[in-house]
Amino acid sequence: MKRWFSNLAKGSMITADVRLRRLGCFCDSVKLSPKGLVDLGRRDLKALQDLVQDEIDRLHSQNYTPQYIGVF
């Protein structure tokens, strides 16, 4: 996570902060920590892909715009 954030911050600290907050919101929504997401992806990539798709579908059903969903 630190490397990911640091890499983003090289381009823009604001972008890095926004993406970190969005990752936190996603993790809260799916009830997993960032480490839990990584562990899930290592254990079962299809399950992680399904989790992300389910969250996209949930946001879509709540009438969020495709642009918002794309950056979320």
mmCIF file of the N, C-alpha and C atoms, coordinates in Angstrom:
data_MODEL
# 
_entry.id   MODEL 
# 
loop_
_atom_site.group_PDB 
_atom_site.id 
_atom_site.type_symbol 
_atom_site.label_atom_id 
_atom_site.label_alt_id 
_atom_site.label_comp_id 
_atom_site.label_asym_id 
_atom_site.label_entity_id 
_atom_site.label_seq_id 
_atom_site.pdbx_PDB_ins_code 
_atom_site.Cartn_x 
_atom_site.Cartn_y 
_atom_site.Cartn_z 
_atom_site.occupancy 
_atom_site.B_iso_or_equiv 
_atom_site.pdbx_formal_charge 
_atom_site.auth_seq_id 
_atom_site.auth_comp_id 
_atom_site.auth_asym_id 
_atom_site.auth_atom_id 
_atom_site.pdbx_PDB_model_num 
ATOM 1   N N  . MET A 1 1  ? 0.821   -1.184  0.000   1.00 0.00 ? 1  MET A N  1 
ATOM 2   C CA . MET A 1 1  ? 0.000   0.000   0.000   1.00 0.00 ? 1  MET A CA 1 
ATOM 3   C C  . MET A 1 1  ? 0.872   1.257   0.000   1.00 0.00 ? 1  MET A C  1 
ATOM 4   N N  . LYS A 1 2  ? 1.923   1.204   0.794   1.00 0.00 ? 2  LYS A N  1 
ATOM 5   C CA . LYS A 1 2  ? 2.807   2.365   0.877   1.00 0.00 ? 2  LYS A CA 1 
ATOM 6   C C  . LYS A 1 2  ? 3.438   2.646   -0.476  1.00 0.00 ? 2  LYS A C  1 
ATOM 7   N N  . ARG A 1 3  ? 3.888   1.617   -1.168  1.00 0.00 ? 3  ARG A N  1 
ATOM 8   C CA . ARG A 1 3  ? 4.490   1.800   -2.484  1.00 0.00 ? 3  ARG A CA 1 
ATOM 9   C C  . ARG A 1 3  ? 3.470   2.329   -3.479  1.00 0.00 ? 3  ARG A C  1 
ATOM 10  N N  . TRP A 1 4  ? 2.273   1.768   -3.451  1.00 0.00 ? 4  TRP A N  1 
ATOM 11  C CA . TRP A 1 4  ? 1.192   2.200   -4.342  1.00 0.00 ? 4  TRP A CA 1 
ATOM 12  C C  . TRP A 1 4  ? 0.913   3.690   -4.122  1.00 0.00 ? 4  TRP A C  1 
ATOM 13  N N  . PHE A 1 5  ? 0.747   4.090   -2.858  1.00 0.00 ? 5  PHE A N  1 
ATOM 14  C CA . PHE A 1 5  ? 0.471   5.479   -2.538  1.00 0.00 ? 5  PHE A CA 1 
ATOM 15  C C  . PHE A 1 5  ? 1.641   6.380   -2.955  1.00 0.00 ? 5  PHE A C  1 
ATOM 16  N N  . SER A 1 6  ? 2.840   5.957   -2.644  1.00 0.00 ? 6  SER A N  1 
ATOM 17  C CA . SER A 1 6  ? 4.027   6.739   -2.976  1.00 0.00 ? 6  SER A CA 1 
ATOM 18  C C  . SER A 1 6  ? 4.154   6.933   -4.482  1.00 0.00 ? 6  SER A C  1 
ATOM 19  N N  . ASN A 1 7  ? 3.865   5.886   -5.227  1.00 0.00 ? 7  ASN A N  1 
ATOM 20  C CA . ASN A 1 7  ? 3.929   5.961   -6.684  1.00 0.00 ? 7  ASN A CA 1 
ATOM 21  C C  . ASN A 1 7  ? 2.905   6.962   -7.216  1.00 0.00 ? 7  ASN A C  1 
ATOM 22  N N  . LEU A 1 8  ? 1.677   6.899   -6.708  1.00 0.00 ? 8  LEU A N  1 
ATOM 23  C CA . LEU A 1 8  ? 0.652   7.854   -7.128  1.00 0.00 ? 8  LEU A CA 1 
ATOM 24  C C  . LEU A 1 8  ? 1.033   9.280   -6.752  1.00 0.00 ? 8  LEU A C  1 
ATOM 25  N N  . ALA A 1 9  ? 1.594   9.444   -5.572  1.00 0.00 ? 9  ALA A N  1 
ATOM 26  C CA . ALA A 1 9  ? 1.952   10.775  -5.075  1.00 0.00 ? 9  ALA A CA 1 
ATOM 27  C C  . ALA A 1 9  ? 3.044   11.421  -5.917  1.00 0.00 ? 9  ALA A C  1 
ATOM 28  N N  . LYS A 1 10 ? 3.856   10.622  -6.585  1.00 0.00 ? 10 LYS A N  1 
ATOM 29  C CA . LYS A 1 10 ? 4.881   11.186  -7.464  1.00 0.00 ? 10 LYS A CA 1 
ATOM 30  C C  . LYS A 1 10 ? 4.248   11.999  -8.582  1.00 0.00 ? 10 LYS A C  1 
ATOM 31  N N  . GLY A 1 11 ? 3.082   11.547  -9.027  1.00 0.00 ? 11 GLY A N  1 
ATOM 32  C CA . GLY A 1 11 ? 2.363   12.288  -10.067 1.00 0.00 ? 11 GLY A CA 1 
ATOM 33  C C  . GLY A 1 11 ? 1.553   13.423  -9.481  1.00 0.00 ? 11 GLY A C  1 
ATOM 34  N N  . SER A 1 12 ? 0.834   13.126  -8.384  1.00 0.00 ? 12 SER A N  1 
ATOM 35  C CA . SER A 1 12 ? -0.005  14.142  -7.752  1.00 0.00 ? 12 SER A CA 1 
ATOM 36  C C  . SER A 1 12 ? -0.393  13.666  -6.360  1.00 0.00 ? 12 SER A C  1 
ATOM 37  N N  . MET A 1 13 ? -0.064  14.477  -5.372  1.00 0.00 ? 13 MET A N  1 
ATOM 38  C CA . MET A 1 13 ? -0.428  14.141  -3.997  1.00 0.00 ? 13 MET A CA 1 
ATOM 39  C C  . MET A 1 13 ? -1.950  14.144  -3.836  1.00 0.00 ? 13 MET A C  1 
ATOM 40  N N  . ILE A 1 14 ? -2.621  15.044  -4.527  1.00 0.00 ? 14 ILE A N  1 
ATOM 41  C CA . ILE A 1 14 ? -4.091  15.098  -4.445  1.00 0.00 ? 14 ILE A CA 1 
ATOM 42  C C  . ILE A 1 14 ? -4.697  13.816  -4.991  1.00 0.00 ? 14 ILE A C  1 
ATOM 43  N N  . THR A 1 15 ? -4.220  13.371  -6.148  1.00 0.00 ? 15 THR A N  1 
ATOM 44  C CA . THR A 1 15 ? -4.712  12.121  -6.725  1.00 0.00 ? 15 THR A CA 1 
ATOM 45  C C  . THR A 1 15 ? -4.453  10.960  -5.780  1.00 0.00 ? 15 THR A C  1 
ATOM 46  N N  . ALA A 1 16 ? -3.279  10.905  -5.208  1.00 0.00 ? 16 ALA A N  1 
ATOM 47  C CA . ALA A 1 16 ? -2.944  9.827   -4.276  1.00 0.00 ? 16 ALA A CA 1 
ATOM 48  C C  . ALA A 1 16 ? -3.895  9.833   -3.077  1.00 0.00 ? 16 ALA A C  1 
ATOM 49  N N  . ASP A 1 17 ? -4.162  11.007  -2.522  1.00 0.00 ? 17 ASP A N  1 
ATOM 50  C CA . ASP A 1 17 ? -5.075  11.105  -1.386  1.00 0.00 ? 17 ASP A CA 1 
ATOM 51  C C  . ASP A 1 17 ? -6.491  10.675  -1.752  1.00 0.00 ? 17 ASP A C  1 
ATOM 52  N N  . VAL A 1 18 ? -6.968  11.116  -2.905  1.00 0.00 ? 18 VAL A N  1 
ATOM 53  C CA . VAL A 1 18 ? -8.322  10.766  -3.346  1.00 0.00 ? 18 VAL A CA 1 
ATOM 54  C C  . VAL A 1 18 ? -8.437  9.259   -3.556  1.00 0.00 ? 18 VAL A C  1 
ATOM 55  N N  . ARG A 1 19 ? -7.455  8.682   -4.203  1.00 0.00 ? 19 ARG A N  1 
ATOM 56  C CA . ARG A 1 19 ? -7.519  7.234   -4.478  1.00 0.00 ? 19 ARG A CA 1 
ATOM 57  C C  . ARG A 1 19 ? -7.418  6.418   -3.191  1.00 0.00 ? 19 ARG A C  1 
ATOM 58  N N  . LEU A 1 20 ? -6.644  6.888   -2.244  1.00 0.00 ? 20 LEU A N  1 
ATOM 59  C CA . LEU A 1 20 ? -6.556  6.201   -0.957  1.00 0.00 ? 20 LEU A CA 1 
ATOM 60  C C  . LEU A 1 20 ? -7.903  6.242   -0.237  1.00 0.00 ? 20 LEU A C  1 
ATOM 61  N N  . ARG A 1 21 ? -8.562  7.394   -0.268  1.00 0.00 ? 21 ARG A N  1 
ATOM 62  C CA . ARG A 1 21 ? -9.888  7.495   0.354   1.00 0.00 ? 21 ARG A CA 1 
ATOM 63  C C  . ARG A 1 21 ? -10.892 6.598   -0.348  1.00 0.00 ? 21 ARG A C  1 
ATOM 64  N N  . ARG A 1 22 ? -10.826 6.554   -1.668  1.00 0.00 ? 22 ARG A N  1 
ATOM 65  C CA . ARG A 1 22 ? -11.761 5.701   -2.416  1.00 0.00 ? 22 ARG A CA 1 
ATOM 66  C C  . ARG A 1 22 ? -11.502 4.224   -2.135  1.00 0.00 ? 22 ARG A C  1 
ATOM 67  N N  . LEU A 1 23 ? -10.256 3.856   -2.023  1.00 0.00 ? 23 LEU A N  1 
ATOM 68  C CA . LEU A 1 23 ? -9.934  2.477   -1.650  1.00 0.00 ? 23 LEU A CA 1 
ATOM 69  C C  . LEU A 1 23 ? -10.512 2.172   -0.273  1.00 0.00 ? 23 LEU A C  1 
ATOM 70  N N  . GLY A 1 24 ? -10.378 3.120   0.661   1.00 0.00 ? 24 GLY A N  1 
ATOM 71  C CA . GLY A 1 24 ? -10.943 2.936   1.996   1.00 0.00 ? 24 GLY A CA 1 
ATOM 72  C C  . GLY A 1 24 ? -12.451 2.768   1.954   1.00 0.00 ? 24 GLY A C  1 
ATOM 73  N N  . CYS A 1 25 ? -13.128 3.568   1.128   1.00 0.00 ? 25 CYS A N  1 
ATOM 74  C CA . CYS A 1 25 ? -14.589 3.454   0.983   1.00 0.00 ? 25 CYS A CA 1 
ATOM 75  C C  . CYS A 1 25 ? -14.975 2.091   0.408   1.00 0.00 ? 25 CYS A C  1 
ATOM 76  N N  . PHE A 1 26 ? -14.221 1.641   -0.598  1.00 0.00 ? 26 PHE A N  1 
ATOM 77  C CA . PHE A 1 26 ? -14.491 0.330   -1.182  1.00 0.00 ? 26 PHE A CA 1 
ATOM 78  C C  . PHE A 1 26 ? -14.301 -0.764  -0.134  1.00 0.00 ? 26 PHE A C  1 
ATOM 79  N N  . CYS A 1 27 ? -13.210 -0.696  0.596   1.00 0.00 ? 27 CYS A N  1 
ATOM 80  C CA . CYS A 1 27 ? -12.935 -1.696  1.629   1.00 0.00 ? 27 CYS A CA 1 
ATOM 81  C C  . CYS A 1 27 ? -14.034 -1.704  2.688   1.00 0.00 ? 27 CYS A C  1 
ATOM 82  N N  . ASP A 1 28 ? -14.474 -0.526  3.113   1.00 0.00 ? 28 ASP A N  1 
ATOM 83  C CA . ASP A 1 28 ? -15.566 -0.452  4.081   1.00 0.00 ? 28 ASP A CA 1 
ATOM 84  C C  . ASP A 1 28 ? -16.827 -1.087  3.519   1.00 0.00 ? 28 ASP A C  1 
ATOM 85  N N  . SER A 1 29 ? -17.107 -0.800  2.268   1.00 0.00 ? 29 SER A N  1 
ATOM 86  C CA . SER A 1 29 ? -18.318 -1.309  1.636   1.00 0.00 ? 29 SER A CA 1 
ATOM 87  C C  . SER A 1 29 ? -18.331 -2.831  1.535   1.00 0.00 ? 29 SER A C  1 
ATOM 88  N N  . VAL A 1 30 ? -17.181 -3.424  1.230   1.00 0.00 ? 30 VAL A N  1 
ATOM 89  C CA . VAL A 1 30 ? -17.117 -4.880  1.067   1.00 0.00 ? 30 VAL A CA 1 
ATOM 90  C C  . VAL A 1 30 ? -16.644 -5.590  2.329   1.00 0.00 ? 30 VAL A C  1 
ATOM 91  N N  . LYS A 1 31 ? -16.422 -4.806  3.387   1.00 0.00 ? 31 LYS A N  1 
ATOM 92  C CA . LYS A 1 31 ? -16.051 -5.349  4.702   1.00 0.00 ? 31 LYS A CA 1 
ATOM 93  C C  . LYS A 1 31 ? -14.733 -6.124  4.679   1.00 0.00 ? 31 LYS A C  1 
ATOM 94  N N  . LEU A 1 32 ? -13.750 -5.558  3.957   1.00 0.00 ? 32 LEU A N  1 
ATOM 95  C CA . LEU A 1 32 ? -12.403 -6.135  3.912   1.00 0.00 ? 32 LEU A CA 1 
ATOM 96  C C  . LEU A 1 32 ? -11.378 -5.019  4.094   1.00 0.00 ? 32 LEU A C  1 
ATOM 97  N N  . SER A 1 33 ? -10.240 -5.365  4.638   1.00 0.00 ? 33 SER A N  1 
ATOM 98  C CA . SER A 1 33 ? -9.125  -4.421  4.715   1.00 0.00 ? 33 SER A CA 1 
ATOM 99  C C  . SER A 1 33 ? -8.392  -4.448  3.372   1.00 0.00 ? 33 SER A C  1 
ATOM 100 N N  . PRO A 1 34 ? -7.547  -3.458  3.112   1.00 0.00 ? 34 PRO A N  1 
ATOM 101 C CA . PRO A 1 34 ? -6.728  -3.531  1.891   1.00 0.00 ? 34 PRO A CA 1 
ATOM 102 C C  . PRO A 1 34 ? -5.914  -4.830  1.838   1.00 0.00 ? 34 PRO A C  1 
ATOM 103 N N  . LYS A 1 35 ? -5.366  -5.230  2.971   1.00 0.00 ? 35 LYS A N  1 
ATOM 104 C CA . LYS A 1 35 ? -4.621  -6.500  3.013   1.00 0.00 ? 35 LYS A CA 1 
ATOM 105 C C  . LYS A 1 35 ? -5.551  -7.670  2.692   1.00 0.00 ? 35 LYS A C  1 
ATOM 106 N N  . GLY A 1 36 ? -6.779  -7.587  3.183   1.00 0.00 ? 36 GLY A N  1 
ATOM 107 C CA . GLY A 1 36 ? -7.760  -8.632  2.887   1.00 0.00 ? 36 GLY A CA 1 
ATOM 108 C C  . GLY A 1 36 ? -8.055  -8.729  1.402   1.00 0.00 ? 36 GLY A C  1 
ATOM 109 N N  . LEU A 1 37 ? -8.102  -7.578  0.721   1.00 0.00 ? 37 LEU A N  1 
ATOM 110 C CA . LEU A 1 37 ? -8.317  -7.586  -0.729  1.00 0.00 ? 37 LEU A CA 1 
ATOM 111 C C  . LEU A 1 37 ? -7.157  -8.273  -1.443  1.00 0.00 ? 37 LEU A C  1 
ATOM 112 N N  . VAL A 1 38 ? -5.935  -7.921  -1.042  1.00 0.00 ? 38 VAL A N  1 
ATOM 113 C CA . VAL A 1 38 ? -4.750  -8.536  -1.651  1.00 0.00 ? 38 VAL A CA 1 
ATOM 114 C C  . VAL A 1 38 ? -4.748  -10.034 -1.386  1.00 0.00 ? 38 VAL A C  1 
ATOM 115 N N  . ASP A 1 39 ? -5.018  -10.414 -0.149  1.00 0.00 ? 39 ASP A N  1 
ATOM 116 C CA . ASP A 1 39 ? -5.045  -11.840 0.191   1.00 0.00 ? 39 ASP A CA 1 
ATOM 117 C C  . ASP A 1 39 ? -6.096  -12.586 -0.627  1.00 0.00 ? 39 ASP A C  1 
ATOM 118 N N  . LEU A 1 40 ? -7.271  -11.980 -0.777  1.00 0.00 ? 40 LEU A N  1 
ATOM 119 C CA . LEU A 1 40 ? -8.327  -12.607 -1.571  1.00 0.00 ? 40 LEU A CA 1 
ATOM 120 C C  . LEU A 1 40 ? -7.870  -12.781 -3.021  1.00 0.00 ? 40 LEU A C  1 
ATOM 121 N N  . GLY A 1 41 ? -7.249  -11.750 -3.579  1.00 0.00 ? 41 GLY A N  1 
ATOM 122 C CA . GLY A 1 41 ? -6.756  -11.831 -4.954  1.00 0.00 ? 41 GLY A CA 1 
ATOM 123 C C  . GLY A 1 41 ? -5.706  -12.901 -5.147  1.00 0.00 ? 41 GLY A C  1 
ATOM 124 N N  . ARG A 1 42 ? -4.865  -13.081 -4.162  1.00 0.00 ? 42 ARG A N  1 
ATOM 125 C CA . ARG A 1 42 ? -3.837  -14.125 -4.244  1.00 0.00 ? 42 ARG A CA 1 
ATOM 126 C C  . ARG A 1 42 ? -4.444  -15.512 -4.113  1.00 0.00 ? 42 ARG A C  1 
ATOM 127 N N  . ARG A 1 43 ? -5.451  -15.610 -3.260  1.00 0.00 ? 43 ARG A N  1 
ATOM 128 C CA . ARG A 1 43 ? -6.098  -16.889 -2.984  1.00 0.00 ? 43 ARG A CA 1 
ATOM 129 C C  . ARG A 1 43 ? -7.059  -17.286 -4.098  1.00 0.00 ? 43 ARG A C  1 
ATOM 130 N N  . ASP A 1 44 ? -7.838  -16.300 -4.568  1.00 0.00 ? 44 ASP A N  1 
ATOM 131 C CA . ASP A 1 44 ? -8.908  -16.608 -5.522  1.00 0.00 ? 44 ASP A CA 1 
ATOM 132 C C  . ASP A 1 44 ? -9.189  -15.356 -6.359  1.00 0.00 ? 44 ASP A C  1 
ATOM 133 N N  . LEU A 1 45 ? -8.469  -15.212 -7.456  1.00 0.00 ? 45 LEU A N  1 
ATOM 134 C CA . LEU A 1 45 ? -8.598  -14.020 -8.293  1.00 0.00 ? 45 LEU A CA 1 
ATOM 135 C C  . LEU A 1 45 ? -10.022 -13.851 -8.800  1.00 0.00 ? 45 LEU A C  1 
ATOM 136 N N  . LYS A 1 46 ? -10.678 -14.933 -9.155  1.00 0.00 ? 46 LYS A N  1 
ATOM 137 C CA . LYS A 1 46 ? -12.062 -14.854 -9.648  1.00 0.00 ? 46 LYS A CA 1 
ATOM 138 C C  . LYS A 1 46 ? -12.979 -14.290 -8.570  1.00 0.00 ? 46 LYS A C  1 
ATOM 139 N N  . ALA A 1 47 ? -12.782 -14.677 -7.330  1.00 0.00 ? 47 ALA A N  1 
ATOM 140 C CA . ALA A 1 47 ? -13.607 -14.158 -6.238  1.00 0.00 ? 47 ALA A CA 1 
ATOM 141 C C  . ALA A 1 47 ? -13.406 -12.649 -6.080  1.00 0.00 ? 47 ALA A C  1 
ATOM 142 N N  . LEU A 1 48 ? -12.172 -12.180 -6.228  1.00 0.00 ? 48 LEU A N  1 
ATOM 143 C CA . LEU A 1 48 ? -11.907 -10.739 -6.149  1.00 0.00 ? 48 LEU A CA 1 
ATOM 144 C C  . LEU A 1 48 ? -12.573 -10.012 -7.319  1.00 0.00 ? 48 LEU A C  1 
ATOM 145 N N  . GLN A 1 49 ? -12.459 -10.572 -8.514  1.00 0.00 ? 49 GLN A N  1 
ATOM 146 C CA . GLN A 1 49 ? -13.102 -9.961  -9.676  1.00 0.00 ? 49 GLN A CA 1 
ATOM 147 C C  . GLN A 1 49 ? -14.615 -9.898  -9.489  1.00 0.00 ? 49 GLN A C  1 
ATOM 148 N N  . ASP A 1 50 ? -15.200 -10.958 -8.957  1.00 0.00 ? 50 ASP A N  1 
ATOM 149 C CA . ASP A 1 50 ? -16.637 -10.982 -8.692  1.00 0.00 ? 50 ASP A CA 1 
ATOM 150 C C  . ASP A 1 50 ? -17.022 -9.941  -7.653  1.00 0.00 ? 50 ASP A C  1 
ATOM 151 N N  . LEU A 1 51 ? -16.203 -9.790  -6.622  1.00 0.00 ? 51 LEU A N  1 
ATOM 152 C CA . LEU A 1 51 ? -16.453 -8.799  -5.576  1.00 0.00 ? 51 LEU A CA 1 
ATOM 153 C C  . LEU A 1 51 ? -16.471 -7.390  -6.162  1.00 0.00 ? 51 LEU A C  1 
ATOM 154 N N  . VAL A 1 52 ? -15.504 -7.090  -7.011  1.00 0.00 ? 52 VAL A N  1 
ATOM 155 C CA . VAL A 1 52 ? -15.448 -5.776  -7.645  1.00 0.00 ? 52 VAL A CA 1 
ATOM 156 C C  . VAL A 1 52 ? -16.650 -5.573  -8.559  1.00 0.00 ? 52 VAL A C  1 
ATOM 157 N N  . GLN A 1 53 ? -16.991 -6.581  -9.340  1.00 0.00 ? 53 GLN A N  1 
ATOM 158 C CA . GLN A 1 53 ? -18.141 -6.472  -10.238 1.00 0.00 ? 53 GLN A CA 1 
ATOM 159 C C  . GLN A 1 53 ? -19.436 -6.289  -9.459  1.00 0.00 ? 53 GLN A C  1 
ATOM 160 N N  . ASP A 1 54 ? -19.579 -6.997  -8.347  1.00 0.00 ? 54 ASP A N  1 
ATOM 161 C CA . ASP A 1 54 ? -20.771 -6.838  -7.510  1.00 0.00 ? 54 ASP A CA 1 
ATOM 162 C C  . ASP A 1 54 ? -20.877 -5.410  -6.978  1.00 0.00 ? 54 ASP A C  1 
ATOM 163 N N  . GLU A 1 55 ? -19.754 -4.819  -6.613  1.00 0.00 ? 55 GLU A N  1 
ATOM 164 C CA . GLU A 1 55 ? -19.761 -3.441  -6.113  1.00 0.00 ? 55 GLU A CA 1 
ATOM 165 C C  . GLU A 1 55 ? -20.115 -2.475  -7.244  1.00 0.00 ? 55 GLU A C  1 
ATOM 166 N N  . ILE A 1 56 ? -19.598 -2.716  -8.435  1.00 0.00 ? 56 ILE A N  1 
ATOM 167 C CA . ILE A 1 56 ? -19.958 -1.896  -9.594  1.00 0.00 ? 56 ILE A CA 1 
ATOM 168 C C  . ILE A 1 56 ? -21.460 -1.978  -9.841  1.00 0.00 ? 56 ILE A C  1 
ATOM 169 N N  . ASP A 1 57 ? -22.005 -3.182  -9.793  1.00 0.00 ? 57 ASP A N  1 
ATOM 170 C CA . ASP A 1 57 ? -23.446 -3.367  -9.984  1.00 0.00 ? 57 ASP A CA 1 
ATOM 171 C C  . ASP A 1 57 ? -24.256 -2.651  -8.908  1.00 0.00 ? 57 ASP A C  1 
ATOM 172 N N  . ARG A 1 58 ? -23.763 -2.687  -7.660  1.00 0.00 ? 58 ARG A N  1 
ATOM 173 C CA . ARG A 1 58 ? -24.463 -2.020  -6.557  1.00 0.00 ? 58 ARG A CA 1 
ATOM 174 C C  . ARG A 1 58 ? -24.495 -0.508  -6.790  1.00 0.00 ? 58 ARG A C  1 
ATOM 175 N N  . LEU A 1 59 ? -23.357 0.052   -7.175  1.00 0.00 ? 59 LEU A N  1 
ATOM 176 C CA . LEU A 1 59 ? -23.299 1.485   -7.441  1.00 0.00 ? 59 LEU A CA 1 
ATOM 177 C C  . LEU A 1 59 ? -24.195 1.865   -8.619  1.00 0.00 ? 59 LEU A C  1 
ATOM 178 N N  . HIS A 1 60 ? -24.189 1.026   -9.638  1.00 0.00 ? 60 HIS A N  1 
ATOM 179 C CA . HIS A 1 60 ? -25.033 1.272   -10.804 1.00 0.00 ? 60 HIS A CA 1 
ATOM 180 C C  . HIS A 1 60 ? -26.510 1.259   -10.418 1.00 0.00 ? 60 HIS A C  1 
ATOM 181 N N  . SER A 1 61 ? -26.901 0.328   -9.572  1.00 0.00 ? 61 SER A N  1 
ATOM 182 C CA . SER A 1 61 ? -28.308 0.222   -9.150  1.00 0.00 ? 61 SER A CA 1 
ATOM 183 C C  . SER A 1 61 ? -28.735 1.421   -8.305  1.00 0.00 ? 61 SER A C  1 
ATOM 184 N N  . GLN A 1 62 ? -27.754 2.135   -7.738  1.00 0.00 ? 62 GLN A N  1 
ATOM 185 C CA . GLN A 1 62 ? -28.049 3.333   -6.950  1.00 0.00 ? 62 GLN A CA 1 
ATOM 186 C C  . GLN A 1 62 ? -27.948 4.595   -7.810  1.00 0.00 ? 62 GLN A C  1 
ATOM 187 N N  . ASN A 1 63 ? -27.892 4.385   -9.125  1.00 0.00 ? 63 ASN A N  1 
ATOM 188 C CA . ASN A 1 63 ? -27.903 5.477   -10.111 1.00 0.00 ? 63 ASN A CA 1 
ATOM 189 C C  . ASN A 1 63 ? -26.685 6.396   -10.074 1.00 0.00 ? 63 ASN A C  1 
ATOM 190 N N  . TYR A 1 64 ? -25.539 5.858   -9.654  1.00 0.00 ? 64 TYR A N  1 
ATOM 191 C CA . TYR A 1 64 ? -24.309 6.631   -9.790  1.00 0.00 ? 64 TYR A CA 1 
ATOM 192 C C  . TYR A 1 64 ? -23.941 6.681   -11.269 1.00 0.00 ? 64 TYR A C  1 
ATOM 193 N N  . THR A 1 65 ? -23.296 7.746   -11.686 1.00 0.00 ? 65 THR A N  1 
ATOM 194 C CA . THR A 1 65 ? -22.928 7.887   -13.090 1.00 0.00 ? 65 THR A CA 1 
ATOM 195 C C  . THR A 1 65 ? -21.794 6.923   -13.433 1.00 0.00 ? 65 THR A C  1 
ATOM 196 N N  . PRO A 1 66 ? -21.714 6.517   -14.701 1.00 0.00 ? 66 PRO A N  1 
ATOM 197 C CA . PRO A 1 66 ? -20.620 5.639   -15.117 1.00 0.00 ? 66 PRO A CA 1 
ATOM 198 C C  . PRO A 1 66 ? -19.246 6.264   -14.839 1.00 0.00 ? 66 PRO A C  1 
ATOM 199 N N  . GLN A 1 67 ? -19.134 7.589   -14.956 1.00 0.00 ? 67 GLN A N  1 
ATOM 200 C CA . GLN A 1 67 ? -17.860 8.248   -14.706 1.00 0.00 ? 67 GLN A CA 1 
ATOM 201 C C  . GLN A 1 67 ? -17.464 8.102   -13.240 1.00 0.00 ? 67 GLN A C  1 
ATOM 202 N N  . TYR A 1 68 ? -18.422 8.271   -12.340 1.00 0.00 ? 68 TYR A N  1 
ATOM 203 C CA . TYR A 1 68 ? -18.147 8.119   -10.908 1.00 0.00 ? 68 TYR A CA 1 
ATOM 204 C C  . TYR A 1 68 ? -17.751 6.681   -10.607 1.00 0.00 ? 68 TYR A C  1 
ATOM 205 N N  . ILE A 1 69 ? -18.510 5.744   -11.149 1.00 0.00 ? 69 ILE A N  1 
ATOM 206 C CA . ILE A 1 69 ? -18.226 4.324   -10.907 1.00 0.00 ? 69 ILE A CA 1 
ATOM 207 C C  . ILE A 1 69 ? -16.839 3.970   -11.432 1.00 0.00 ? 69 ILE A C  1 
ATOM 208 N N  . GLY A 1 70 ? -16.471 4.523   -12.588 1.00 0.00 ? 70 GLY A N  1 
ATOM 209 C CA . GLY A 1 70 ? -15.168 4.237   -13.188 1.00 0.00 ? 70 GLY A CA 1 
ATOM 210 C C  . GLY A 1 70 ? -14.003 4.654   -12.316 1.00 0.00 ? 70 GLY A C  1 
ATOM 211 N N  . VAL A 1 71 ? -14.110 5.781   -11.665 1.00 0.00 ? 71 VAL A N  1 
ATOM 212 C CA . VAL A 1 71 ? -13.011 6.216   -10.812 1.00 0.00 ? 71 VAL A CA 1 
ATOM 213 C C  . VAL A 1 71 ? -13.089 5.613   -9.426  1.00 0.00 ? 71 VAL A C  1 
ATOM 214 N N  . PHE A 1 72 ? -14.272 5.146   -9.039  1.00 0.00 ? 72 PHE A N  1 
ATOM 215 C CA . PHE A 1 72 ? -14.421 4.497   -7.742  1.00 0.00 ? 72 PHE A CA 1 
ATOM 216 C C  . PHE A 1 72 ? -13.763 3.141   -7.789  1.00 0.00 ? 72 PHE A C  1 
# 
